[in-house]
Amino acid sequence: MPGGTDFSLVDGGPLVALLRRIGWRRPDGRVDYLRVCTVLVAIAWGPLLVAMVSARLVGGQSFPIDWGVHARLLVAIPLLLRADVSLHARTRFVASQLVADGWVAAQQERFDRIVASAIRHRDSIFPEVVLLCLALLASEFVVWNLGGTPFLTRRLTMDRHLLAARWWYALVALPMFQFLVYRALWRWAIWVQMLWRLSRLRLQPTATHPDLAGGLEFLSWPSIGFGHVVGALAAAQAGVWANQVLYAGVKVTDLKAQGVVFIIAGVVVALGPLLFLSARLWHCKIEGQHEYGSLATDYTRMFQARWFARRDRDDVLGSADIQSLADLGNASEIVSKMRLVPFGPRAVITVAAAAAAPMVPVALLGVPLPELLAKLAGTLIGKPG
């Protein structure tokens, strides 16, 4: 791994090693996450579906749908696995960019130690074993109502037709979901540590870089990749809220504040660690404003003396001085607009959208279907609101 350019935040660890050992890999050696997603969802959700259908056929009863269960298994698990694909590409790009663009050229050994430490934590067996045990323990508390939300509804949890499904959910499906969540959070913790240690390096951002972040905006790419994790957690929470609206009489409007808080929390968790670099960007902006301010003062004085202190201006057309003055103005404007965080509005919107998207179906529960269809039809025909 020369210079850390092949570093990946997720392409390693006991789970990845197991998946490779059983042959779930692509021709390039990477894990085939499409196959993994299909198999894990089938293992987690398939038996529950069979149990529900069997209970319906044998018992002749119609059971309420637990949207939280289906959201975790059918939406959140695929998103958590998709996060690995995204983070693999994004963290590899960041590591190669740091080396290729010379950000760590004078501190290569320190950078290599940062990468080696991240790989050591990523590949460690102990954390994933602990997370698996925690997932199993927490699942029992939830499913058996020892401190969490019961599976399905209270009056149905002990129905003999659903007892097998309850055990499967407690021992396989929910632990699978929780383990993937804890594993994603562990990867996030590794990334946070990397950002902290990178912020201690003598990076040299440029105040006039067009990304308005001194050239460091590329460091936000992995944080945006964690938007998949935020989306997975939002889907699980949206399933819980859907149950509350449909079965507990909770109004959609009562969940508005919780939804806003969740979206804000998702953005803070995903992008907040990038604030470690804010101090360096602040110093860069202050120095840039001072340097370009001094340069602008000197240049404009010379420009004034050359073109305004004399009357003969026949050669002003085509003069490079005019273009240079405009270029200097553009550079100074970039410096003044430079952000103190290595991410922009697009990153915030992306993560916020990932958190908000699963909540849209819950919000629609508060609008009666005929009214919703009427509004959509009115929109299509151009009817004024």
N, C-alpha and C positions, 0 to 999 in steps of 0.2 A: 504494500500500500504506500507508494511513494508520495510523501508530502500530504497524506490524508485525502488525496483526490478521489479515492474510491470509497470514501466513508458513506455509510448509510445508517440512519438512525434506527431503522426497523429490520434490516436484512440480516438478522442474527438473533441468537437467543435459543433457549431450549425448544420452544414451540416451532420456530422456523427450522431448527435442526431435525425435529421429529417429522415435520411435513416433507422435508427433503429425503429423509431416510425411507419413508414409505412410498416415495416416487412421485409426489405431487409437485413436480417442478416443470418449468418450461424448457425449451431447447437452450436458452441462454443461461440456465442454471438457477434462475429465480423461481420462487414459489408461484405456482399457478393458483392465484387467489380466486379466480372464477370458479375453479373446481372446488376449492376449499369452501367458498361461500355456499355453493350449491349443496355440498355434502353436509356441512354443519347446520344449515337451515333445515334440511330434510331430517337430520337426526333430532334436532331440537323441537321442531314444530310438527313433523309428520305423525309421530305417535299421539300427540295431543289431538290432532285432527281426527285420527282414527277413533280415539276414545270418545270424542264428542259426538261423532256420527253414530258410533255403536250405542252410546247412551240414548241418543235420540230415537234410534230404531227399536232398541230393546225396551226402554222405559216409556217411550211414547210422549216424552216431555220436551218442550222447547226451552233450551237453556240460554240465558242472556250471554252475550258475547263479552268477554273481558278484553277490551281494547288495549289495555296495558300489556297483556301477555303477547298479543299479536304484534303490537308496535315494537316490543323488544326483540322478538324472534324474526319477524319478517322485514323490519325496516332498520332497526338499530344494529343488529349483527352484520348485515351487508355493509352498512356505512362504516362500521368499525374496521372491517376488513379492507374496504376501499381506502380508508385513511392510510393503511400501510403502503398501498400502491402509490398514493400521492406523496407521502412523506419520503419514500425511498427516492423518487425522482428529485424532489425539492432539496433534500439535504445533500444529495450527491452534487447537485448544481452549486449549492452554496459553498461546499468544501472546495470544489474545483475552482470556483470563482475567486475565493480568497487567495488561492495559490497562484492562479493564472494572471490575475490583475495586480499581483505584487503587494497585496495588503499585509501579508505576513512574511515578506521576503527577508526582512532583517531579524525576524523572530521565529524562524521556521522550527527550531527545536521546541520552543514553548508551544507553538501551535500543534506540533506532532504529539506532545504530551497531553494536550487538551483532547485531541482526537482519540488517543490511546485510552485515556481515562473513560471517555464516553463508550468506546467499544467494550471495555472491560465491564462496565455496568450493564450494557446492553446484553452481553453474552453470559452474564452471571446466572447460574442455575438457582441460587438461593432465593432471590427476589420473586421469581415466577412461581416457585414452590410455595412461598409464603402467600402470594396473591391467590393462588389456587385454593389453598386452605381457607383463606379469608372469604373467598367467593362461596365455598361450600357451607361455611358456618353462617354467613349472612343470609344465604338462601333459605336455610332452615328456619331462621328467625322470621323471614318474610312469609314463606309458604304456610308454616304452621301457626302463624299469627302469634308469635312469641315476642313481637315488638315491631311488626311491620304490617303491611296490608295483606289480607288473606287472598288466596287464589280464588278467582271467580267471586261469587257473592257469599255472604255469611250463611245463608240458608241452604246453599248447595255444596259447600265445601266438604261435607261429610257424606254426600250422596254416594252410595256404593258403586254406581256406574262410573263415577268420576274419580274414585279413589286411586285407580292405577295412573290416571293422568296426573293427579296431584303428586303422587310419588315421583313420576317421571320429571315433572316440572321442578320438583324440589331437589332432585339428585343429578339431573342432567341439563335441562334446558336453561333454567335460571342461573345455575353456576357457570354455564358456558357464557352467557351474556355478561354476567358480573366479572368473570375473569378477563374477558376481552376489554371491558371498561377499565379495570384496574391496570391491565397491561398497557393500555393506551396512556393512562395517567402516569405510569412509570416512565414511559418514553418521553412524555411531556416534561417530567422532572429532570430527566437527563438533558433535554434540550435547554431547559432553563439554566442548568448548571453550565452548559456550554456557552450560552449567551453571557452569563456573568463572567466567566473566565476570558471570553473574547473581549469583553469590555475593558478588561485589565491590560490588554495588549496596547501597544502604541500604534493604533490605527491612525491613519492620516486622511480623514475625509476632506473633500474639496468643496469650498463654499459655493462655487459656481457650477457644480454638477447639475445637469438638467433634471435629475430625479428629485431635486429639492430636498434631498436627504444626505448630501455630501457624498453620494455614490454608494451609500450603504443600504439603500432600499431593498436590495436583493436578499438581505438577511431576514426580511419579513416573509419570504416565501414559505418556509416550513411552518411558521405560525399560521399562515393562511391555510396550510394543509391540515392543521388541527381543527379547521372548520368542520371537517367530516365527523370528528369526535363530538364537537358541539352539537351538530345536527343529530347524531345518534342519541345523545342524552336528551335533546329536545323532543325527539320522537317518543322516547320512553315516557317522558313527563307528559307529553300531549295525550298519550294513551290513558294515563291516570286521570287527567282532567276530563277526558271524554267519558270515562266511567262515572265521574262525579256529576257531570251534566245530565247524562242519560238515566242514571239509576239513583242518584242521591238528591236530585232536585236542585243542584247548584246552578246558578245562572252564569251564562258566559261572561256577562259584564263583571261578575264578582272575581273573575280570573284575570281581568285586564292588568291589574297592578303586578300580579305574580308573573305574567308573561313578559312585561316590560323589564322587570328585575332580572328574569332569566336571560333575556337577550343581552342586557348590559353586562351581566356576569360572564356570559360566554365571550363577549368581545374583550373584556378585561383579562380573563384567563388566557385567551389565545394570543393577544397582542401585548398585554401588560409587561411581560418579561423583556420586551424590546426596549423598555424605558431605561434599562441598564446602560444603554448607549447614549442616553440623552445628554449627560454631562459633557461627553466628548463632542457631540454635535453643537451644544451651546457654545463651547469654547471656539469651535470652528467658525460658527456664525459671527461671534464677536470679533474674532481676528479678521474674518473676511470683510466685515463692515468697516473696520478700521483701515485695513490695507487698501480696499477699493475706494474708500472715501478719500484717503490721502492721494491715491492715484488720480481720482476724478478731479480733485482740487487742483493738482499740478497741471493736469492735461487741459482743463477748461481755462486756466489762466494763460497757458501758452496759446491755446486756440483763440482766446480773446485778443491777445497781443498780436497774433499773426493776421487775423481777418477783420478786426474791428478798429485797430489802431492806425490803419492806413486806408486810403480812399480807393486805391487801384485794386479791383476785385475781378479783373477780367479772367484770371485763371482759377476762379473758385469752382467752375463747372468741372466735374470729374475728379475733384480733389479727394485724395484718400483720407484727409483729415476729417471730412464730414462723416464718412463711413466708420472711421475709428471711433468718433465721438458716439455714434449710434451703437456700435458694438459695446463700448464701455458702459453706456446706459443700460443695455440689455443685461450685461453681466452684473451690474449693480442691482438691477431689479431682481434677478435670480437670488442674489445674496440676501436681499431684504425679505424674500418669500421663503427662504430656507426653513424647513420644519425642524423642530427639536426632537422629533421621533423618526425612526427609520421606516416609517410606513405612511401611507396616504389614505385619503377617503375611500379609495377603492377597496383596500384591505378591510377597513371597518365595515363597509357595506357588505362585502362578501361574507364575512363571519356572521354579521347580524342577520343576513338573509338565510344563512344556514340554520341559525337558531330559530328564526321566525317561521320558516316554511312549514315545519310539521305542525305548527299551531293554527295554520289556516283552516284545516278541516274542523278543528274544535270551534273556531270562531264562527264557522258557517252553521254549526248546530244551533246557534242562537237566532238564525233567520229561518222562518218557515219555508219549506220547499216551494210551495206555490208562489210566495212572495219573491223568493230568489229567482225562480224561473221567469216571473213577470219582469223583474228588473233586468235580467239578461236579455230578454226579448226586446224590451224597450231600448236597451243600449244598441242592439244589433240594427234596429230600424231607425235609430237616430232620434228617438223620442226624448224631449228635454226632461231633465230630472225634476 
